[in-house]
């Protein structure tokens, strides 16, 4: 009896695992998602009398959807408008148990907002939480996962971010894949952004990245970003120190997510803004802005819309870059990209990131061999932040000399010949 039951149970569990293994398979996010999200800049501002232009409301997201188009961001590839936390009523609907958007701040519900976003050529993203509550205390998906997945589909959602507050961390490795399966079962394609690695790592548990890339399109690995260079540097350090175990799992349809772009806010200088954009592109990171698009200065807008840098981030090979060396507080981050020439030699994007705070640009010298560039035919080198700069042909034995501003970056494409 025990043996027969064990065989049956084993077969049942195998079928369930195979079924769940099909949970992601949505054909989405073949390059890192690009868009705009509310959280880092607008947090949980809900007082629309005190903050009429900043509160989490239908008007905030309509305005930023329009700005994404009129200010040229959509043409550069940014396509998602994502509502983060604090959009909900404090309670579900008494009769249907469905989630309810805040009736004062989203008086028309979410469908008209989704329609507006879609009508101008963009896609609609929405936040929820795998827990009893969201991080700000609104209703989470626990005990209502199938209902909420279908509700998102009914609201024409294109992108779901699932946070992990007020949840049992030990349940996440099963619960997150199940919610992804339920999203898929609705028949509506929805990019699925998971958060369980960030919570597991914080609790000292090691995430199962093989499972993650089977069930999620992207996942937050670590701590939330704050509006400062210090926060950017800490995230860089995390990804640099842990790259051997996390970098291999990124690729088309499944990405590591170092969190939002800060550019256009208060905490980064011009050079530091270039630094974050370059390193995020090397890391094949989702490029999700969180700023007031109406207040972004022209020089920062130019960085955010730099087509050559965006092309690195969106490179079709989908290989996440790595921190390859550090010398005199200048870090070198490198990413294999297209074109790949006939002898299977990749081109590379290479960022020289300064962690120095002294007062002058720092001169640094490397041979291409030291940078890991070995194509005997050489590389045609261009500065990705300077359209007028064509640096010429360099071969593996040649020296490459650059001067990097304090807390800044120099970013180059080495095109294999």
VOGU-3710 file (C-alpha; in Angstrom, 3 decimals, decimal comma):
1> xxxxxxxxxx> 0,000/0,000/0,000  2,764/2,440/0,986  4,775/1,572/-2,128  1,816/1,986/-4,483  0,889/5,296/-2,864  4,469/6,511/-3,174  4,566/5,692/-6,876  1,259/7,480/-7,443  2,352/10,511/-5,420  5,693/10,644/-7,230
11> xxxxxxxxxx> 3,970/10,546/-10,618  1,515/13,235/-9,525  4,279/15,532/-8,276  6,301/14,995/-11,455  3,294/15,948/-13,585  2,742/19,020/-11,412  6,388/20,047/-11,742  6,294/19,562/-15,499  3,118/21,638/-15,662  4,634/24,377/-13,531
21> xxxxxxxxxx> 7,820/24,210/-15,606  5,726/25,400/-18,518  4,536/28,338/-16,454  6,743/31,069/-17,942  6,967/30,140/-21,625  5,350/33,426/-22,631  7,764/34,534/-25,340  8,150/37,948/-23,691  11,076/40,143/-22,609  13,488/38,696/-25,155
31> xxxxxxxxxx> 15,470/41,869/-24,496  15,448/43,646/-21,106  12,181/45,551/-20,566  12,289/49,339/-20,857  9,838/51,794/-19,383  8,848/53,988/-16,467  7,776/53,098/-12,915  6,481/55,289/-10,131  8,135/53,991/-6,966  11,602/55,521/-6,618
41> xxxxxxxxxx> 10,469/59,056/-7,418  6,853/59,159/-6,220  6,906/56,469/-3,521  3,543/56,201/-1,735  2,340/59,792/-1,989  -1,436/59,478/-1,707  -2,493/62,980/-0,573  -3,634/64,547/-3,824  -4,615/67,810/-2,151  -1,140/68,331/-0,748
51> xxxxxxxxxx> 0,715/66,811/-3,740  -1,624/67,207/-6,744  1,106/66,608/-9,342  2,891/63,820/-7,475  0,261/61,637/-5,831  -0,264/58,067/-7,029  -3,284/58,641/-9,245  -4,745/58,133/-12,692  -3,541/61,600/-13,670  0,079/60,855/-12,721
61> xxxxxxxxxx> 0,199/57,809/-14,980  -1,716/59,411/-17,843  0,691/62,345/-17,719  3,770/60,145/-17,754  2,388/57,957/-20,514  1,895/61,079/-22,621  5,366/62,370/-21,757  6,952/59,049/-22,643  5,617/59,575/-26,145  5,896/63,348/-26,637
71> xxxxxxxxxx> 9,397/63,616/-25,168  10,818/60,899/-27,418  11,328/58,131/-24,862  8,938/55,748/-26,608  10,837/56,184/-29,868  14,019/55,252/-27,988  12,443/51,977/-26,782  10,795/52,778/-23,448  7,357/51,157/-23,644  5,992/50,182/-20,213
81> xxxxxxxxxx> 4,130/52,494/-17,827  4,144/50,646/-14,489  2,076/51,499/-11,425  3,938/50,505/-8,278  2,471/50,227/-4,753  -0,337/52,341/-3,222  -2,880/52,184/-6,048  -5,375/50,050/-4,127  -8,245/50,487/-1,750  -7,439/49,143/1,712
91> xxxxxxxxxx> -9,963/46,323/1,311  -11,136/44,011/-1,439  -14,651/44,179/-2,803  -16,945/42,583/-0,193  -18,955/40,528/-2,693  -16,498/39,539/-5,420  -13,298/39,674/-3,325  -11,656/41,376/-6,294  -8,965/44,006/-5,889  -10,285/47,566/-6,128
101> xxxxxxxxxx> -8,298/50,574/-7,338  -8,498/53,562/-4,979  -11,835/55,173/-5,806  -10,678/58,731/-5,189  -7,360/58,602/-7,014  -8,455/56,203/-9,777  -12,132/57,175/-10,058  -12,608/55,427/-13,402  -10,940/52,188/-12,394  -7,934/50,877/-14,317
111> xxxxxxxxxx> -9,430/49,889/-17,668  -9,709/53,463/-19,038  -6,119/54,136/-17,976  -4,978/50,928/-19,654  -6,911/51,928/-22,783  -5,201/55,315/-22,878  -1,766/53,743/-22,446  -2,447/51,216/-25,211  -4,004/53,779/-27,539  -0,768/55,789/-27,619
121> xxxxxxxxxx> 1,309/52,693/-28,363  2,546/51,829/-24,872  2,057/48,908/-22,466  0,546/48,827/-18,982  2,258/47,427/-15,869  0,913/46,873/-12,370  2,337/46,028/-8,945  1,161/43,423/-6,469  2,658/41,400/-3,635  3,011/37,709/-2,837
131> xxxxxxxxxx> 1,877/38,197/0,741  -1,090/39,099/2,870  -0,361/42,762/2,154  1,749/44,883/-0,147  4,770/46,613/1,344  2,615/49,708/1,992  -0,164/47,703/3,631  -2,680/47,198/0,838  -4,216/43,785/0,002  -1,804/41,154/-1,367
141> xxxxxxxxxx> -2,502/38,150/-3,592  -2,324/35,396/-0,980  -5,543/33,320/-0,968  -6,705/35,098/-4,131  -4,020/34,253/-6,657  -6,229/32,829/-9,401  -8,763/35,632/-9,004  -6,076/38,310/-9,104  -4,335/36,811/-12,137  -7,619/36,857/-14,034
151> xxxxxxxxxx> -8,383/40,381/-12,789  -5,056/41,596/-14,188  -5,929/40,013/-17,523  -9,388/41,640/-17,430  -7,696/44,992/-16,787  -5,478/44,477/-19,870  -2,259/44,431/-17,874  0,927/43,710/-19,860  3,511/43,553/-17,040  3,158/42,346/-13,438
161> xxxxxxxxxx> 5,630/43,165/-10,685  5,151/40,845/-7,688  6,811/42,027/-4,475  7,396/39,905/-1,367  6,429/41,806/1,784  4,308/40,128/4,472  5,003/36,711/2,972  6,539/33,496/4,232  9,928/33,369/2,557  9,955/29,567/2,616
171> xxxxxxxxxx> 6,802/29,545/0,445  8,171/31,826/-2,272  10,003/29,207/-4,328  6,660/27,462/-4,903  4,225/30,374/-4,728  5,919/32,674/-7,233  6,009/30,006/-9,972  2,372/29,179/-9,259  1,311/32,801/-9,740  3,274/32,904/-12,976
181> xxxxxxxxxx> 1,450/29,776/-14,137  -1,876/31,425/-13,276  -0,935/34,545/-15,229  -0,085/32,371/-18,219  -3,346/30,455/-17,879  -5,360/33,631/-18,454  -4,217/33,646/-22,069  -3,066/37,256/-21,855  0,700/37,777/-22,360  2,090/39,466/-19,246
191> xxxxxxxxxx> 5,758/40,052/-18,439  6,356/38,606/-14,968  8,758/40,410/-12,617  9,579/38,430/-9,464  11,157/39,529/-6,182  11,818/36,357/-4,265  15,650/36,346/-4,608  15,906/39,733/-2,880  13,970/38,418/0,115  15,761/35,080/0,237
201> xxxxxxxxxx> 19,208/36,650/0,105  18,256/39,100/2,834  17,272/36,107/4,983  20,514/34,273/4,214  18,949/31,772/1,792  20,412/31,016/-1,618  17,939/31,525/-4,491  17,414/28,779/-7,038  18,306/30,642/-10,211  17,520/27,662/-12,412
211> xxxxxxxxxx> 13,938/27,821/-11,190  13,851/31,602/-11,465  14,706/31,669/-15,130  12,101/28,980/-15,797  9,309/30,932/-14,118  10,090/34,662/-14,250  10,974/37,120/-17,005  13,046/39,192/-14,600  13,793/39,223/-10,902  15,069/41,618/-8,296
221> xxxxxxxxxx> 18,262/40,194/-6,823  19,006/42,550/-3,999  18,122/45,711/-2,086  15,986/48,618/-3,314  17,821/51,452/-4,996  17,832/54,900/-3,368  18,535/58,269/-4,952  22,289/58,395/-4,378  25,612/57,414/-5,888  26,257/55,352/-2,761
231> xxxxxxxxxx> 23,226/53,181/-3,564  24,320/52,732/-7,197  27,826/51,785/-6,023  26,476/49,235/-3,526  24,421/47,577/-6,264  27,458/47,534/-8,558  29,460/45,890/-5,781  26,770/43,269/-5,178  26,623/42,333/-8,864  30,406/42,386/-9,207
241> xxxxxxxxxx> 31,022/40,187/-6,162  28,256/37,708/-6,997  28,571/37,650/-10,773  29,898/34,089/-10,994  26,663/32,665/-9,590  24,089/35,068/-11,061  25,451/36,235/-14,429  25,076/32,881/-16,238  21,313/32,827/-15,629  20,508/36,036/-17,512
251> xxxxxxxxxx> 19,457/35,833/-21,130  16,576/36,406/-23,539  13,328/36,124/-21,585  14,933/36,037/-18,120  16,965/38,902/-16,643  18,667/39,935/-13,420  17,223/43,262/-12,257  19,430/45,714/-10,309  16,409/48,060/-9,907  15,336/51,381/-11,390
261> xxxxxxxxxx> 17,258/54,116/-13,186  17,724/57,205/-11,007  18,566/59,599/-13,837  16,581/62,818/-13,746  16,087/62,926/-9,984  18,140/64,617/-7,258  20,956/62,291/-6,248  23,201/61,850/-9,297  25,415/64,348/-11,078  25,770/64,380/-14,854
271> xxxxxxxxxx> 28,817/62,091/-14,764  27,196/59,801/-12,217  24,096/59,569/-14,417  26,253/58,425/-17,324  27,836/55,898/-14,962  24,552/54,257/-13,961  23,267/54,141/-17,543  26,481/52,546/-18,781  26,780/49,907/-16,057  23,084/48,970/-16,264
281> xxxxxxxxxx> 23,532/48,487/-20,018  26,601/46,321/-19,464  24,574/44,227/-17,007  21,747/43,704/-19,531  19,473/45,282/-16,936  15,878/46,341/-17,436  15,934/50,078/-18,141  13,033/51,205/-15,977  13,142/54,919/-15,222  11,596/56,383/-12,073
291> xxxxxxxxxx> 11,607/60,159/-12,320  9,419/63,136/-13,130  9,703/63,138/-16,905  8,560/66,759/-17,104  11,516/67,839/-14,973  14,341/65,880/-16,622  17,074/68,243/-17,775  18,054/68,112/-21,465  21,536/66,721/-20,842  20,101/63,886/-18,696
301> xxxxxxxxxx> 17,404/63,206/-21,270  20,172/62,799/-23,837  21,751/60,090/-21,690  18,456/58,269/-21,195  17,754/58,370/-24,926  21,282/57,588/-26,123  20,553/55,096/-28,890  24,039/53,584/-28,888  23,988/52,887/-25,156  20,448/51,515/-25,375
311> xxxxxxxxxx> 21,593/49,238/-28,217  24,170/47,725/-25,854  21,490/47,048/-23,249  19,151/45,578/-25,868  21,772/43,515/-27,678  20,089/40,418/-29,108  22,674/37,983/-27,756  21,415/38,752/-24,264  24,755/38,036/-22,572  25,074/39,855/-19,253
321> xxxxxxxxxx> 28,400/41,619/-18,825  30,843/41,318/-15,963  33,303/43,345/-13,929  36,509/41,989/-15,417  39,172/43,866/-13,444  39,890/46,800/-11,182  43,039/48,923/-11,189  43,729/52,033/-9,105  40,003/52,342/-8,294  39,053/52,223/-11,966
331> xxxxxxxxxx> 36,750/49,264/-12,626  36,443/47,718/-16,070  33,044/46,258/-16,961  32,771/44,363/-20,236  29,951/42,772/-22,203  30,104/40,589/-25,341  27,739/41,963/-28,002  27,078/41,848/-31,719  28,465/41,861/-34,310  30,221/38,495/-33,984
341> xxxxxxxxxx> 32,725/37,990/-36,781  33,408/34,786/-38,713  36,084/33,477/-36,352  33,507/33,646/-33,532  35,075/36,725/-32,018  32,550/38,977/-30,279  32,434/42,713/-30,279  32,418/44,256/-26,803  30,977/47,159/-24,858  33,532/48,242/-22,264
351> xxxxxxxxxx> 32,905/50,699/-19,436  35,711/52,257/-17,410  34,004/53,211/-14,157  35,782/55,462/-11,686  35,376/54,816/-7,971  37,757/57,689/-7,279  36,823/60,975/-5,630  40,017/62,954/-6,249  39,715/66,205/-8,146  41,000/65,407/-11,629
361> xxxxxxxxxx> 40,245/62,880/-14,374  42,393/59,800/-13,846  44,557/58,457/-16,659  44,539/54,693/-17,000  46,369/52,424/-19,494  45,464/48,893/-20,529  46,362/46,629/-23,399  43,391/45,077/-25,132  44,640/41,676/-23,996  44,284/42,822/-20,403
371> xxxxxxxxxx> 40,682/43,725/-21,173  40,023/40,241/-22,550  39,889/41,366/-26,186  41,851/38,876/-28,293  40,616/39,238/-31,869  43,814/39,253/-33,951  42,207/41,362/-36,673  41,505/44,066/-34,118  38,601/46,290/-33,177  37,178/49,554/-34,423
381> xxxxxxxxxx> 36,623/51,670/-31,294  34,040/54,396/-30,723  32,998/56,428/-27,695  29,321/55,688/-26,981  28,817/59,039/-25,263  30,489/61,106/-28,001  29,141/60,825/-31,545  32,125/62,749/-32,912  34,755/60,439/-31,424  36,158/57,707/-33,665
391> xxxxxxxxxx> 39,231/56,352/-31,937  40,484/54,073/-34,716  41,641/50,463/-34,933  43,187/48,686/-31,945  44,682/45,195/-31,805  45,224/42,951/-28,767  48,788/44,096/-28,089  47,963/47,805/-28,440  47,633/50,068/-25,447  44,302/51,753/-24,813
401> xxxxxxxxxx> 44,532/54,980/-22,817  41,594/56,834/-21,295  40,991/59,481/-18,608  37,942/58,990/-16,404  36,259/61,742/-14,399  35,849/61,143/-10,644  32,743/59,001/-10,036  32,239/58,972/-13,787  32,510/56,567/-16,681  34,022/56,294/-20,146
411> xxxxxxx> 32,032/53,928/-22,329  33,279/52,405/-25,581  32,215/49,927/-28,208  34,963/47,689/-29,576  33,584/46,362/-32,879  35,351/43,183/-33,977  36,846/43,306/-37,472
//
